[in-house]
Amino acid sequence: MSELALHPAAQAPTVAPQAPRQVPAVWLALLATPVAASANGPVLILPDMADSLGIRTATATWLVTVFAWAMAVGTPLMAGLLRRRGLHSALRLSAALIVAGTAIVAVAPWLPLAMAGRAAQGVGGAGLVTAAMSLAGSVRRMGVITAGFGTLGAAGPLLGSTIADMASWRASLAVGAVALLALPAIMRHAAPSAPRQMAPFDGRGAALLILMATALVLVPRYPLPAVATSLAMAALLALHIRSNPTGFIPASLLRTRTFVLSALLACALATSYFTLLFTIPQLLGDRTGWSASTIGTGQLVALLAGSALSVVLAVASARMSRPRVLTILLTVGALAPLTALLTPWAPLLLLVATLAVLATSAGQATLAVYAAQTAPAAQRPTAIGLFNLCYQLGGAFGPAIAALITLGG
């Protein structure tokens, strides 16, 4: 990759071509995965957050929604910055946003100010994730990152609650800043890339994409107006791409079957995973006599097992054909909701959680590489950004579907 540093030619009688130097996968995982714990950290401490800010618990959920929104809209924006200005510029801005957002959350006495801090954390986290995935380069290394997402995402609620008990809920929302510890190593290994000479920034295309993503994220709260706005923005965006095919969203990517199918499948797997993540505890509570702590512990173990298995599948996929990998992902992805729907034995729902996170984490690893490989080198950050936007939208759709299922039940 063009951003990577080069080994010096040692003990060579003549100047030889230099090989790219890969950033160790452990640093990429540390750079990207704390955002998963930050996203899920508030789940068990919403009442404490609400009491501190003097609001209702339901209102405090806006701190979760705004973070998801910032991750969704920040992903393609930071990918555009990475493409145009290079890796180091994207990392510096992402770090500045996380530091500023964490500082705001630490002192904010009002919900709107705390929401602004969470939004800054989300956009900064999106930048770090995009940078890490753009440096991965292989399914195995991407699998380390996505398995880390699954692991820290699973542990996020418990970690947030523990930190809140030991310190405060504000400290639990600072977990994402741990990613900054990876920056020195990333900066050492990845050489700065020169700014690319490109066409003027496509502000209209970026604005239309942000508006469409915003409307989609708001579908769970305001279904009818959000769906109508999403469709309107999608129509306007399609017209804009047609008139500006090399703009913020390259038309060539949308014409590439592998990219489109990879992004859509990632969205579907993420939607299924997040639906089951929020539904399984309710189903276990209804079908068993287990306590809330037993259900939480069982689900955590199941999710951690699925995350570990996803690394195995990601590594093995490098030796498999693409159709075989897709068959495994589709099969495991379909088994999870079917088992949840048809199983007569409640404890099997924990196996559902394992299957769901296995399909999603391994799918994100393999499909992200497939999607990026379809694009020219200069467009790969854009491809990764749009791919991750689809994944993030699955994270917004899943809880909404879970709410409809539990209310319908």
KOLBATOR-904891 format. One record per residue (C-alpha): residue number from 0; y, x, z; residue in one letter. Coordinates in steps of 0.1 Angstrom, whole numbers, plus 5000, padded with zeros to 4 digits. Layout:
rec nr->NUM, c2->Y, c1->X, c3->Z, rest->A .
...
//
This chain:
rec nr->0, c2->5000, c1->5000, c3->5000, rest->M .
rec nr->1, c2->5035, c1->5012, c3->4992, rest->S .
rec nr->2, c2->5047, c1->5010, c3->5027, rest->E .
rec nr->3, c2->5021, c1->5033, c3->5042, rest->L .
rec nr->4, c2->5028, c1->5069, c3->5051, rest->A .
rec nr->5, c2->5011, c1->5098, c3->5032, rest->L .
rec nr->6, c2->4990, c1->5126, c3->5045, rest->H .
rec nr->7, c2->5005, c1->5160, c3->5038, rest->P .
rec nr->8, c2->4985, c1->5181, c3->5014, rest->A .
rec nr->9, c2->4970, c1->5207, c3->5036, rest->A .
rec nr->10, c2->4956, c1->5241, c3->5025, rest->Q .
rec nr->11, c2->4959, c1->5232, c3->4988, rest->A .
rec nr->12, c2->4969, c1->5258, c3->4963, rest->P .
rec nr->13, c2->4987, c1->5232, c3->4943, rest->T .
rec nr->14, c2->5005, c1->5200, c3->4950, rest->V .
rec nr->15, c2->4979, c1->5172, c3->4950, rest->A .
rec nr->16, c2->4983, c1->5135, c3->4951, rest->P .
rec nr->17, c2->4986, c1->5122, c3->4986, rest->Q .
rec nr->18, c2->4964, c1->5095, c3->5000, rest->A .
rec nr->19, c2->4977, c1->5065, c3->5018, rest->P .
rec nr->20, c2->4974, c1->5066, c3->5056, rest->R .
rec nr->21, c2->4962, c1->5034, c3->5072, rest->Q .
rec nr->22, c2->4976, c1->5021, c3->5104, rest->V .
rec nr->23, c2->4948, c1->5018, c3->5129, rest->P .
rec nr->24, c2->4936, c1->4982, c3->5132, rest->A .
rec nr->25, c2->4940, c1->4982, c3->5170, rest->V .
rec nr->26, c2->4978, c1->4986, c3->5165, rest->W .
rec nr->27, c2->4979, c1->4959, c3->5139, rest->L .
rec nr->28, c2->4961, c1->4936, c3->5163, rest->A .
rec nr->29, c2->4985, c1->4944, c3->5192, rest->L .
rec nr->30, c2->5014, c1->4938, c3->5169, rest->L .
rec nr->31, c2->5002, c1->4904, c3->5157, rest->A .
rec nr->32, c2->4981, c1->4887, c3->5183, rest->T .
rec nr->33, c2->5003, c1->4883, c3->5214, rest->P .
rec nr->34, c2->5021, c1->4855, c3->5195, rest->V .
rec nr->35, c2->4990, c1->4834, c3->5199, rest->A .
rec nr->36, c2->4991, c1->4836, c3->5236, rest->A .
rec nr->37, c2->5028, c1->4829, c3->5236, rest->S .
rec nr->38, c2->5022, c1->4798, c3->5215, rest->A .
rec nr->39, c2->4996, c1->4783, c3->5238, rest->N .
rec nr->40, c2->5010, c1->4796, c3->5271, rest->G .
rec nr->41, c2->5030, c1->4765, c3->5280, rest->P .
rec nr->42, c2->5000, c1->4741, c3->5277, rest->V .
rec nr->43, c2->4992, c1->4740, c3->5314, rest->L .
rec nr->44, c2->5026, c1->4746, c3->5329, rest->I .
rec nr->45, c2->5047, c1->4719, c3->5311, rest->L .
rec nr->46, c2->5053, c1->4701, c3->5344, rest->P .
rec nr->47, c2->5067, c1->4732, c3->5361, rest->D .
rec nr->48, c2->5089, c1->4738, c3->5331, rest->M .
rec nr->49, c2->5101, c1->4703, c3->5331, rest->A .
rec nr->50, c2->5109, c1->4704, c3->5369, rest->D .
rec nr->51, c2->5128, c1->4736, c3->5365, rest->S .
rec nr->52, c2->5150, c1->4722, c3->5337, rest->L .
rec nr->53, c2->5154, c1->4688, c3->5352, rest->G .
rec nr->54, c2->5137, c1->4669, c3->5324, rest->I .
rec nr->55, c2->5106, c1->4648, c3->5318, rest->R .
rec nr->56, c2->5073, c1->4665, c3->5310, rest->T .
rec nr->57, c2->5072, c1->4648, c3->5276, rest->A .
rec nr->58, c2->5106, c1->4662, c3->5268, rest->T .
rec nr->59, c2->5095, c1->4697, c3->5277, rest->A .
rec nr->60, c2->5069, c1->4696, c3->5249, rest->T .
rec nr->61, c2->5099, c1->4703, c3->5226, rest->W .
rec nr->62, c2->5095, c1->4739, c3->5237, rest->L .
rec nr->63, c2->5060, c1->4739, c3->5221, rest->V .
rec nr->64, c2->5072, c1->4720, c3->5190, rest->T .
rec nr->65, c2->5102, c1->4743, c3->5183, rest->V .
rec nr->66, c2->5080, c1->4774, c3->5186, rest->F .
rec nr->67, c2->5055, c1->4760, c3->5161, rest->A .
rec nr->68, c2->5084, c1->4750, c3->5138, rest->W .
rec nr->69, c2->5099, c1->4785, c3->5140, rest->A .
rec nr->70, c2->5066, c1->4802, c3->5132, rest->M .
rec nr->71, c2->5061, c1->4779, c3->5102, rest->A .
rec nr->72, c2->5096, c1->4783, c3->5087, rest->V .
rec nr->73, c2->5099, c1->4819, c3->5098, rest->G .
rec nr->74, c2->5068, c1->4831, c3->5081, rest->T .
rec nr->75, c2->5079, c1->4828, c3->5044, rest->P .
rec nr->76, c2->5115, c1->4839, c3->5054, rest->L .
rec nr->77, c2->5102, c1->4871, c3->5070, rest->M .
rec nr->78, c2->5078, c1->4877, c3->5042, rest->A .
rec nr->79, c2->5108, c1->4875, c3->5018, rest->G .
rec nr->80, c2->5127, c1->4901, c3->5039, rest->L .
rec nr->81, c2->5096, c1->4923, c3->5039, rest->L .
rec nr->82, c2->5094, c1->4921, c3->5002, rest->R .
rec nr->83, c2->5131, c1->4928, c3->4995, rest->R .
rec nr->84, c2->5141, c1->4952, c3->5023, rest->R .
rec nr->85, c2->5109, c1->4969, c3->5033, rest->G .
rec nr->86, c2->5086, c1->4971, c3->5063, rest->L .
rec nr->87, c2->5109, c1->4988, c3->5088, rest->H .
rec nr->88, c2->5138, c1->4964, c3->5083, rest->S .
rec nr->89, c2->5114, c1->4934, c3->5089, rest->A .
rec nr->90, c2->5100, c1->4950, c3->5120, rest->L .
rec nr->91, c2->5134, c1->4958, c3->5134, rest->R .
rec nr->92, c2->5147, c1->4923, c3->5129, rest->L .
rec nr->93, c2->5115, c1->4908, c3->5143, rest->S .
rec nr->94, c2->5118, c1->4930, c3->5174, rest->A .
rec nr->95, c2->5155, c1->4921, c3->5179, rest->A .
rec nr->96, c2->5147, c1->4884, c3->5177, rest->L .
rec nr->97, c2->5118, c1->4886, c3->5202, rest->I .
rec nr->98, c2->5140, c1->4906, c3->5227, rest->V .
rec nr->99, c2->5169, c1->4882, c3->5223, rest->A .
rec nr->100, c2->5147, c1->4851, c3->5225, rest->G .
rec nr->101, c2->5129, c1->4863, c3->5256, rest->T .
rec nr->102, c2->5162, c1->4872, c3->5273, rest->A .
rec nr->103, c2->5175, c1->4837, c3->5265, rest->I .
rec nr->104, c2->5144, c1->4820, c3->5278, rest->V .
rec nr->105, c2->5145, c1->4841, c3->5310, rest->A .
rec nr->106, c2->5179, c1->4827, c3->5320, rest->V .
rec nr->107, c2->5184, c1->4794, c3->5301, rest->A .
rec nr->108, c2->5193, c1->4766, c3->5325, rest->P .
rec nr->109, c2->5192, c1->4739, c3->5299, rest->W .
rec nr->110, c2->5165, c1->4727, c3->5274, rest->L .
rec nr->111, c2->5186, c1->4732, c3->5242, rest->P .
rec nr->112, c2->5193, c1->4768, c3->5251, rest->L .
rec nr->113, c2->5156, c1->4774, c3->5260, rest->A .
rec nr->114, c2->5146, c1->4759, c3->5227, rest->M .
rec nr->115, c2->5169, c1->4783, c3->5209, rest->A .
rec nr->116, c2->5152, c1->4812, c3->5227, rest->G .
rec nr->117, c2->5118, c1->4799, c3->5218, rest->R .
rec nr->118, c2->5128, c1->4795, c3->5182, rest->A .
rec nr->119, c2->5140, c1->4832, c3->5181, rest->A .
rec nr->120, c2->5107, c1->4842, c3->5196, rest->Q .
rec nr->121, c2->5088, c1->4822, c3->5170, rest->G .
rec nr->122, c2->5106, c1->4837, c3->5140, rest->V .
rec nr->123, c2->5103, c1->4872, c3->5154, rest->G .
rec nr->124, c2->5066, c1->4866, c3->5160, rest->G .
rec nr->125, c2->5062, c1->4853, c3->5125, rest->A .
rec nr->126, c2->5077, c1->4886, c3->5112, rest->G .
rec nr->127, c2->5053, c1->4907, c3->5132, rest->L .
rec nr->128, c2->5023, c1->4887, c3->5121, rest->V .
rec nr->129, c2->5033, c1->4890, c3->5084, rest->T .
rec nr->130, c2->5039, c1->4927, c3->5088, rest->A .
rec nr->131, c2->5005, c1->4933, c3->5104, rest->A .
rec nr->132, c2->4986, c1->4912, c3->5078, rest->M .
rec nr->133, c2->5004, c1->4930, c3->5050, rest->S .
rec nr->134, c2->4992, c1->4963, c3->5063, rest->L .
rec nr->135, c2->4956, c1->4952, c3->5069, rest->A .
rec nr->136, c2->4944, c1->4958, c3->5034, rest->G .
rec nr->137, c2->4907, c1->4948, c3->5040, rest->S .
rec nr->138, c2->4887, c1->4918, c3->5052, rest->V .
rec nr->139, c2->4873, c1->4939, c3->5081, rest->R .
rec nr->140, c2->4907, c1->4949, c3->5094, rest->R .
rec nr->141, c2->4921, c1->4914, c3->5088, rest->M .
rec nr->142, c2->4891, c1->4901, c3->5108, rest->G .
rec nr->143, c2->4902, c1->4922, c3->5138, rest->V .
rec nr->144, c2->4937, c1->4905, c3->5137, rest->I .
rec nr->145, c2->4924, c1->4870, c3->5132, rest->T .
rec nr->146, c2->4897, c1->4874, c3->5159, rest->A .
rec nr->147, c2->4925, c1->4885, c3->5182, rest->G .
rec nr->148, c2->4944, c1->4854, c3->5174, rest->F .
rec nr->149, c2->4914, c1->4833, c3->5183, rest->G .
rec nr->150, c2->4908, c1->4852, c3->5215, rest->T .
rec nr->151, c2->4943, c1->4852, c3->5228, rest->L .
rec nr->152, c2->4949, c1->4817, c3->5216, rest->G .
rec nr->153, c2->4919, c1->4806, c3->5237, rest->A .
rec nr->154, c2->4930, c1->4825, c3->5267, rest->A .
rec nr->155, c2->4967, c1->4816, c3->5263, rest->G .
rec nr->156, c2->4968, c1->4785, c3->5285, rest->P .
rec nr->157, c2->4949, c1->4802, c3->5314, rest->L .
rec nr->158, c2->4970, c1->4833, c3->5310, rest->L .
rec nr->159, c2->5002, c1->4813, c3->5310, rest->G .
rec nr->160, c2->4992, c1->4794, c3->5341, rest->S .
rec nr->161, c2->4982, c1->4826, c3->5359, rest->T .
rec nr->162, c2->5014, c1->4844, c3->5351, rest->I .
rec nr->163, c2->5034, c1->4813, c3->5362, rest->A .
rec nr->164, c2->5016, c1->4812, c3->5395, rest->D .
rec nr->165, c2->5022, c1->4849, c3->5401, rest->M .
rec nr->166, c2->5058, c1->4850, c3->5389, rest->A .
rec nr->167, c2->5074, c1->4821, c3->5370, rest->S .
rec nr->168, c2->5069, c1->4799, c3->5339, rest->W .
rec nr->169, c2->5097, c1->4820, c3->5323, rest->R .
rec nr->170, c2->5076, c1->4851, c3->5327, rest->A .
rec nr->171, c2->5046, c1->4834, c3->5310, rest->S .
rec nr->172, c2->5067, c1->4827, c3->5279, rest->L .
rec nr->173, c2->5075, c1->4864, c3->5276, rest->A .
rec nr->174, c2->5039, c1->4874, c3->5268, rest->V .
rec nr->175, c2->5048, c1->4877, c3->5231, rest->G .
rec nr->176, c2->5070, c1->4907, c3->5239, rest->A .
rec nr->177, c2->5039, c1->4927, c3->5246, rest->V .
rec nr->178, c2->5036, c1->4931, c3->5208, rest->A .
rec nr->179, c2->5066, c1->4954, c3->5209, rest->L .
rec nr->180, c2->5044, c1->4981, c3->5225, rest->L .
rec nr->181, c2->5028, c1->4986, c3->5191, rest->A .
rec nr->182, c2->5061, c1->4993, c3->5172, rest->L .
rec nr->183, c2->5063, c1->5031, c3->5178, rest->P .
rec nr->184, c2->5028, c1->5036, c3->5165, rest->A .
rec nr->185, c2->5034, c1->5013, c3->5135, rest->I .
rec nr->186, c2->5066, c1->5031, c3->5127, rest->M .
rec nr->187, c2->5049, c1->5065, c3->5129, rest->R .
rec nr->188, c2->5020, c1->5055, c3->5106, rest->H .
rec nr->189, c2->5039, c1->5033, c3->5081, rest->A .
rec nr->190, c2->5066, c1->5051, c3->5061, rest->A .
rec nr->191, c2->5098, c1->5032, c3->5054, rest->P .
rec nr->192, c2->5099, c1->5017, c3->5019, rest->S .
rec nr->193, c2->5131, c1->5018, c3->4998, rest->A .
rec nr->194, c2->5148, c1->4985, c3->4991, rest->P .
rec nr->195, c2->5137, c1->4970, c3->4958, rest->R .
rec nr->196, c2->5160, c1->4961, c3->4930, rest->Q .
rec nr->197, c2->5154, c1->4924, c3->4926, rest->M .
rec nr->198, c2->5171, c1->4893, c3->4914, rest->A .
rec nr->199, c2->5196, c1->4876, c3->4937, rest->P .
rec nr->200, c2->5181, c1->4858, c3->4967, rest->F .
rec nr->201, c2->5170, c1->4823, c3->4959, rest->D .
rec nr->202, c2->5187, c1->4805, c3->4987, rest->G .
rec nr->203, c2->5181, c1->4770, c3->4973, rest->R .
rec nr->204, c2->5144, c1->4776, c3->4970, rest->G .
rec nr->205, c2->5143, c1->4790, c3->5006, rest->A .
rec nr->206, c2->5163, c1->4760, c3->5019, rest->A .
rec nr->207, c2->5141, c1->4734, c3->5002, rest->L .
rec nr->208, c2->5109, c1->4751, c3->5015, rest->L .
rec nr->209, c2->5123, c1->4752, c3->5051, rest->I .
rec nr->210, c2->5134, c1->4716, c3->5049, rest->L .
rec nr->211, c2->5099, c1->4705, c3->5036, rest->M .
rec nr->212, c2->5081, c1->4726, c3->5063, rest->A .
rec nr->213, c2->5104, c1->4712, c3->5090, rest->T .
rec nr->214, c2->5097, c1->4676, c3->5079, rest->A .
rec nr->215, c2->5059, c1->4683, c3->5079, rest->L .
rec nr->216, c2->5061, c1->4698, c3->5114, rest->V .
rec nr->217, c2->5079, c1->4667, c3->5126, rest->L .
rec nr->218, c2->5053, c1->4643, c3->5112, rest->V .
rec nr->219, c2->5035, c1->4640, c3->5146, rest->P .
rec nr->220, c2->5067, c1->4628, c3->5163, rest->R .
rec nr->221, c2->5084, c1->4608, c3->5135, rest->Y .
rec nr->222, c2->5056, c1->4598, c3->5110, rest->P .
rec nr->223, c2->5074, c1->4576, c3->5085, rest->L .
rec nr->224, c2->5107, c1->4593, c3->5081, rest->P .
rec nr->225, c2->5090, c1->4628, c3->5082, rest->A .
rec nr->226, c2->5065, c1->4619, c3->5055, rest->V .
rec nr->227, c2->5092, c1->4604, c3->5033, rest->A .
rec nr->228, c2->5114, c1->4634, c3->5037, rest->T .
rec nr->229, c2->5084, c1->4658, c3->5031, rest->S .
rec nr->230, c2->5076, c1->4640, c3->4998, rest->L .
rec nr->231, c2->5113, c1->4641, c3->4987, rest->A .
rec nr->232, c2->5116, c1->4678, c3->4995, rest->M .
rec nr->233, c2->5084, c1->4686, c3->4977, rest->A .
rec nr->234, c2->5096, c1->4668, c3->4946, rest->A .
rec nr->235, c2->5129, c1->4687, c3->4947, rest->L .
rec nr->236, c2->5112, c1->4720, c3->4953, rest->L .
rec nr->237, c2->5088, c1->4714, c3->4924, rest->A .
rec nr->238, c2->5118, c1->4708, c3->4901, rest->L .
rec nr->239, c2->5135, c1->4739, c3->4914, rest->H .
rec nr->240, c2->5104, c1->4761, c3->4909, rest->I .
rec nr->241, c2->5102, c1->4748, c3->4874, rest->R .
rec nr->242, c2->5137, c1->4759, c3->4866, rest->S .
rec nr->243, c2->5135, c1->4791, c3->4886, rest->N .
rec nr->244, c2->5099, c1->4804, c3->4883, rest->P .
rec nr->245, c2->5107, c1->4838, c3->4897, rest->T .
rec nr->246, c2->5126, c1->4826, c3->4928, rest->G .
rec nr->247, c2->5117, c1->4824, c3->4965, rest->F .
rec nr->248, c2->5083, c1->4808, c3->4955, rest->I .
rec nr->249, c2->5070, c1->4825, c3->4924, rest->P .
rec nr->250, c2->5056, c1->4800, c3->4900, rest->A .
rec nr->251, c2->5029, c1->4825, c3->4890, rest->S .
rec nr->252, c2->5014, c1->4822, c3->4925, rest->L .
rec nr->253, c2->5011, c1->4784, c3->4923, rest->L .
rec nr->254, c2->4994, c1->4787, c3->4889, rest->R .
rec nr->255, c2->4968, c1->4811, c3->4904, rest->T .
rec nr->256, c2->4937, c1->4790, c3->4913, rest->R .
rec nr->257, c2->4924, c1->4815, c3->4939, rest->T .
rec nr->258, c2->4957, c1->4816, c3->4958, rest->F .
rec nr->259, c2->4961, c1->4778, c3->4959, rest->V .
rec nr->260, c2->4925, c1->4771, c3->4969, rest->L .
rec nr->261, c2->4926, c1->4799, c3->4996, rest->S .
rec nr->262, c2->4958, c1->4785, c3->5011, rest->A .
rec nr->263, c2->4946, c1->4749, c3->5010, rest->L .
rec nr->264, c2->4912, c1->4758, c3->5025, rest->L .
rec nr->265, c2->4930, c1->4778, c3->5053, rest->A .
rec nr->266, c2->4951, c1->4747, c3->5060, rest->C .
rec nr->267, c2->4921, c1->4724, c3->5061, rest->A .
rec nr->268, c2->4901, c1->4748, c3->5085, rest->L .
rec nr->269, c2->4932, c1->4752, c3->5107, rest->A .
rec nr->270, c2->4937, c1->4714, c3->5108, rest->T .
rec nr->271, c2->4901, c1->4709, c3->5118, rest->S .
rec nr->272, c2->4902, c1->4736, c3->5144, rest->Y .
rec nr->273, c2->4933, c1->4724, c3->5162, rest->F .
rec nr->274, c2->4922, c1->4688, c3->5160, rest->T .
rec nr->275, c2->4889, c1->4697, c3->5178, rest->L .
rec nr->276, c2->4907, c1->4721, c3->5202, rest->L .
rec nr->277, c2->4927, c1->4692, c3->5216, rest->F .
rec nr->278, c2->4900, c1->4665, c3->5212, rest->T .
rec nr->279, c2->4870, c1->4682, c3->5228, rest->I .
rec nr->280, c2->4883, c1->4683, c3->5264, rest->P .
rec nr->281, c2->4890, c1->4646, c3->5262, rest->Q .
rec nr->282, c2->4856, c1->4639, c3->5247, rest->L .
rec nr->283, c2->4839, c1->4660, c3->5274, rest->L .
rec nr->284, c2->4858, c1->4642, c3->5301, rest->G .
rec nr->285, c2->4847, c1->4608, c3->5287, rest->D .
rec nr->286, c2->4811, c1->4617, c3->5282, rest->R .
rec nr->287, c2->4803, c1->4639, c3->5312, rest->T .
rec nr->288, c2->4811, c1->4641, c3->5349, rest->G .
rec nr->289, c2->4825, c1->4676, c3->5346, rest->W .
rec nr->290, c2->4857, c1->4686, c3->5363, rest->S .
rec nr->291, c2->4888, c1->4697, c3->5344, rest->A .
rec nr->292, c2->4882, c1->4733, c3->5355, rest->S .
rec nr->293, c2->4846, c1->4732, c3->5343, rest->T .
rec nr->294, c2->4856, c1->4718, c3->5309, rest->I .
rec nr->295, c2->4884, c1->4744, c3->5306, rest->G .
rec nr->296, c2->4861, c1->4773, c3->5315, rest->T .
rec nr->297, c2->4834, c1->4760, c3->5291, rest->G .
rec nr->298, c2->4858, c1->4757, c3->5262, rest->Q .
rec nr->299, c2->4872, c1->4791, c3->5269, rest->L .
rec nr->300, c2->4838, c1->4807, c3->5268, rest->V .
rec nr->301, c2->4829, c1->4788, c3->5236, rest->A .
rec nr->302, c2->4862, c1->4799, c3->5219, rest->L .
rec nr->303, c2->4857, c1->4835, c3->5229, rest->L .
rec nr->304, c2->4822, c1->4835, c3->5215, rest->A .
rec nr->305, c2->4834, c1->4821, c3->5182, rest->G .
rec nr->306, c2->4862, c1->4847, c3->5180, rest->S .
rec nr->307, c2->4836, c1->4875, c3->5185, rest->A .
rec nr->308, c2->4813, c1->4860, c3->5158, rest->L .
rec nr->309, c2->4843, c1->4858, c3->5134, rest->S .
rec nr->310, c2->4846, c1->4895, c3->5135, rest->V .
rec nr->311, c2->4809, c1->4899, c3->5126, rest->V .
rec nr->312, c2->4813, c1->4875, c3->5097, rest->L .
rec nr->313, c2->4845, c1->4891, c3->5085, rest->A .
rec nr->314, c2->4828, c1->4925, c3->5084, rest->V .
rec nr->315, c2->4797, c1->4912, c3->5068, rest->A .
rec nr->316, c2->4817, c1->4894, c3->5041, rest->S .
rec nr->317, c2->4827, c1->4927, c3->5026, rest->A .
rec nr->318, c2->4791, c1->4930, c3->5014, rest->R .
rec nr->319, c2->4788, c1->4894, c3->5001, rest->M .
rec nr->320, c2->4799, c1->4877, c3->4970, rest->S .
rec nr->321, c2->4830, c1->4855, c3->4971, rest->R .
rec nr->322, c2->4810, c1->4823, c3->4964, rest->P .
rec nr->323, c2->4786, c1->4831, c3->4992, rest->R .
rec nr->324, c2->4814, c1->4837, c3->5017, rest->V .
rec nr->325, c2->4831, c1->4804, c3->5007, rest->L .
rec nr->326, c2->4798, c1->4786, c3->5011, rest->T .
rec nr->327, c2->4794, c1->4799, c3->5046, rest->I .
rec nr->328, c2->4830, c1->4790, c3->5056, rest->L .
rec nr->329, c2->4827, c1->4755, c3->5041, rest->L .
rec nr->330, c2->4793, c1->4749, c3->5058, rest->T .
rec nr->331, c2->4804, c1->4761, c3->5092, rest->V .
rec nr->332, c2->4838, c1->4743, c3->5088, rest->G .
rec nr->333, c2->4821, c1->4710, c3->5080, rest->A .
rec nr->334, c2->4794, c1->4714, c3->5107, rest->L .
rec nr->335, c2->4820, c1->4715, c3->5135, rest->A .
rec nr->336, c2->4836, c1->4680, c3->5130, rest->P .
rec nr->337, c2->4802, c1->4665, c3->5119, rest->L .
rec nr->338, c2->4786, c1->4677, c3->5151, rest->T .
rec nr->339, c2->4815, c1->4664, c3->5172, rest->A .
rec nr->340, c2->4812, c1->4630, c3->5155, rest->L .
rec nr->341, c2->4774, c1->4626, c3->5156, rest->L .
rec nr->342, c2->4760, c1->4646, c3->5186, rest->T .
rec nr->343, c2->4744, c1->4624, c3->5213, rest->P .
rec nr->344, c2->4745, c1->4653, c3->5238, rest->W .
rec nr->345, c2->4779, c1->4660, c3->5252, rest->A .
rec nr->346, c2->4774, c1->4698, c3->5260, rest->P .
rec nr->347, c2->4769, c1->4704, c3->5222, rest->L .
rec nr->348, c2->4807, c1->4698, c3->5220, rest->L .
rec nr->349, c2->4811, c1->4733, c3->5233, rest->L .
rec nr->350, c2->4791, c1->4746, c3->5203, rest->L .
rec nr->351, c2->4816, c1->4726, c3->5181, rest->V .
rec nr->352, c2->4844, c1->4747, c3->5196, rest->A .
rec nr->353, c2->4825, c1->4779, c3->5187, rest->T .
rec nr->354, c2->4819, c1->4767, c3->5152, rest->L .
rec nr->355, c2->4855, c1->4756, c3->5147, rest->A .
rec nr->356, c2->4871, c1->4789, c3->5158, rest->V .
rec nr->357, c2->4844, c1->4809, c3->5139, rest->L .
rec nr->358, c2->4853, c1->4791, c3->5106, rest->A .
rec nr->359, c2->4890, c1->4793, c3->5112, rest->T .
rec nr->360, c2->4893, c1->4829, c3->5123, rest->S .
rec nr->361, c2->4868, c1->4843, c3->5097, rest->A .
rec nr->362, c2->4883, c1->4820, c3->5071, rest->G .
rec nr->363, c2->4919, c1->4833, c3->5078, rest->Q .
rec nr->364, c2->4907, c1->4869, c3->5075, rest->A .
rec nr->365, c2->4888, c1->4865, c3->5043, rest->T .
rec nr->366, c2->4910, c1->4839, c3->5026, rest->L .
rec nr->367, c2->4942, c1->4859, c3->5034, rest->A .
rec nr->368, c2->4928, c1->4889, c3->5016, rest->V .
rec nr->369, c2->4917, c1->4868, c3->4986, rest->Y .
rec nr->370, c2->4952, c1->4852, c3->4984, rest->A .
rec nr->371, c2->4970, c1->4885, c3->4986, rest->A .
rec nr->372, c2->4948, c1->4902, c3->4960, rest->Q .
rec nr->373, c2->4958, c1->4875, c3->4934, rest->T .
rec nr->374, c2->4994, c1->4886, c3->4936, rest->A .
rec nr->375, c2->5011, c1->4917, c3->4921, rest->P .
rec nr->376, c2->5018, c1->4944, c3->4947, rest->A .
rec nr->377, c2->5055, c1->4934, c3->4948, rest->A .
rec nr->378, c2->5046, c1->4898, c3->4956, rest->Q .
rec nr->379, c2->5019, c1->4903, c3->4982, rest->R .
rec nr->380, c2->5042, c1->4898, c3->5012, rest->P .
rec nr->381, c2->5053, c1->4865, c3->4996, rest->T .
rec nr->382, c2->5017, c1->4855, c3->4991, rest->A .
rec nr->383, c2->5008, c1->4863, c3->5027, rest->I .
rec nr->384, c2->5039, c1->4845, c3->5039, rest->G .
rec nr->385, c2->5031, c1->4813, c3->5020, rest->L .
rec nr->386, c2->4994, c1->4815, c3->5029, rest->F .
rec nr->387, c2->5003, c1->4818, c3->5066, rest->N .
rec nr->388, c2->5027, c1->4789, c3->5063, rest->L .
rec nr->389, c2->4998, c1->4767, c3->5051, rest->C .
rec nr->390, c2->4978, c1->4779, c3->5082, rest->Y .
rec nr->391, c2->5007, c1->4771, c3->5105, rest->Q .
rec nr->392, c2->5010, c1->4736, c3->5091, rest->L .
rec nr->393, c2->4973, c1->4731, c3->5099, rest->G .
rec nr->394, c2->4983, c1->4739, c3->5135, rest->G .
rec nr->395, c2->5009, c1->4712, c3->5134, rest->A .
rec nr->396, c2->4987, c1->4685, c3->5118, rest->F .
rec nr->397, c2->4957, c1->4691, c3->5141, rest->G .
rec nr->398, c2->4973, c1->4680, c3->5174, rest->P .
rec nr->399, c2->4987, c1->4649, c3->5157, rest->A .
rec nr->400, c2->4953, c1->4639, c3->5144, rest->I .
rec nr->401, c2->4938, c1->4646, c3->5179, rest->A .
rec nr->402, c2->4964, c1->4622, c3->5194, rest->A .
rec nr->403, c2->4954, c1->4595, c3->5170, rest->L .
rec nr->404, c2->4917, c1->4600, c3->5178, rest->I .
rec nr->405, c2->4922, c1->4599, c3->5215, rest->T .
rec nr->406, c2->4945, c1->4569, c3->5214, rest->L .
rec nr->407, c2->4922, c1->4551, c3->5190, rest->G .
rec nr->408, c2->4892, c1->4558, c3->5213, rest->G .
//
